[in-house]
Amino acid sequence: MLNYLYTDLAQLKARHAIPPATAETVNDAIALNLFGLYFGKGNQEMLSQQRGQITGSEDPKSMIEWIDGMIKVGWQLCSNS
């Protein structure tokens, strides 16, 4: 499952559906929906509602970076085992 998640994230980033960190205008809806597809809508809603406590900021960029980082860490942990 993590392989699919990592691949989907890479494809979305390559097609600029998930904006790069350098983008001026950011919408985190696609990143949150990707999270919801793999981890459930309930977890997606909780993440969205508590974004400030989880990421340390209400900024959409911080949410995208958090989701991206979580997926990359998971990928590394699973690919090294």
C-alpha positions in Angstrom: 0.0 0.0 0.0 2.8 2.5 0.8 4.3 1.9 -2.6 1.1 3.0 -4.2 0.8 6.1 -1.9 4.4 7.1 -2.6 3.9 6.7 -6.4 0.6 8.6 -6.3 2.3 11.4 -4.4 5.2 11.5 -6.9 2.8 11.6 -9.8 0.7 14.4 -8.3 3.8 16.5 -7.6 5.2 15.9 -11.0 2.0 17.1 -12.6 1.9 20.1 -10.2 -1.4 19.0 -8.8 0.3 19.3 -5.4 2.1 22.6 -5.6 5.9 22.8 -4.8 7.1 24.5 -1.6 8.2 27.5 -3.7 4.6 28.2 -5.0 3.1 31.5 -3.9 -0.5 30.3 -3.9 -1.2 27.0 -2.3 -4.3 24.8 -1.8 -3.8 21.7 0.3 -7.1 20.0 -0.8 -5.5 17.5 -3.1 -2.9 16.5 -0.5 -5.6 16.1 2.1 -7.8 14.0 -0.3 -4.8 11.8 -1.0 -4.3 11.3 2.7 -8.1 10.5 3.0 -7.9 7.9 0.3 -5.3 5.9 2.0 -6.0 6.6 5.7 -9.8 7.2 5.7 -12.0 10.2 5.6 -12.3 10.4 9.4 -8.5 10.7 9.7 -8.5 13.3 6.9 -11.2 15.4 8.6 -9.3 15.1 12.0 -6.0 16.2 10.3 -7.8 19.1 8.6 -9.5 20.3 11.7 -6.4 20.0 13.9 -3.8 21.2 11.4 -2.4 23.9 13.6 -1.7 21.4 16.5 -0.3 18.7 14.1 1.8 20.9 11.8 2.4 23.9 14.0 0.8 26.2 11.5 -2.6 26.9 9.9 -0.8 27.6 6.5 -1.7 25.2 3.7 2.0 24.8 2.8 2.7 23.4 6.2 0.0 20.8 5.7 1.4 19.7 2.3 4.9 19.5 3.7 3.7 17.4 6.7 1.9 15.0 4.5 4.8 14.8 2.0 7.3 14.2 4.9 5.1 11.6 6.5 4.9 9.7 3.2 8.6 9.9 2.5 9.5 8.7 6.0 7.1 5.8 5.7 8.5 4.9 2.3 12.1 4.9 3.7 11.1 2.8 6.7 9.3 0.2 4.5 11.8 0.1 1.7 14.7 -0.5 4.1 13.1 -3.5 5.8 
